[in-house]
Amino acid sequence: MPRSSSRDLALVAVFAGIVAALGAVPAFTPPGFSVPITAQSLGVMLAGSVIGARRGASALLLFLALVAAGLPLLSGGRGGLGVFAGSSVGFLVGFPVAAFVIGWLTTRLGAPYTLVGGLVANLVGGLVLLYVFGAAGLALVLQISPAAAATALWIYLPGDLVKVVVAAFVARGVHAAYPGLLEGRTRERQDAPVA
């Protein structure tokens, strides 16, 4: 599928909107924890899985720029520069990086999109990497050890594992319907030398 800058911009805007829309799902902050459980990390996984590394990261950068500008797009209607000084800053900074890594892994795992490949990409980028960023931010803001910060994230694990599976299933359905949507996957197949 030929590359189109207007198509890329539209996809970036749509997925920034999806992440924002997932902010409307009520957040839950467990007692004794400072980072809310939200649905927005599902949007991060979907962005990387469906539109790839470059566009997925761009969608999350756009989303964060809108949040920084003061739009109340984070769960609970939060927005503005102040959210980047809170305990969830590591997750926010990790959003575009996670989307990029998920998209990069998804492309490298080859076409067609498989459920197993999607699960691996979402686990690595959307869970492990995002937790590394989240724990680093938590340790920095709360001035606790990285080990204590990482341990504090256990409560988020069951919900995030569900998001990993949901994102992989949704992405598989989207790629089955639009096989040329993800940059590099079909092009690599067409450009491969014939034996």
Buried (B, 14 or more C-beta within 10 A) or exposed (E): EEEEEEEBEEBBBBBBBBBBEBBEEEBEEEEEBEBBBBBBBBBBBBBBBBBBBBBBBBBBBBBBEBBBEEBBBBBBEBBBEEBBEBBBBBBBBBBBBBBBBBBBBBBEBEBEBBEEBBBBBBBBBBBEBBBBBBBBBBBBBEEBEEEEBBEBBEEBEEBBBEBBBBBBEBBBEBBEEEBEBBBBBBBEEEEEEEE
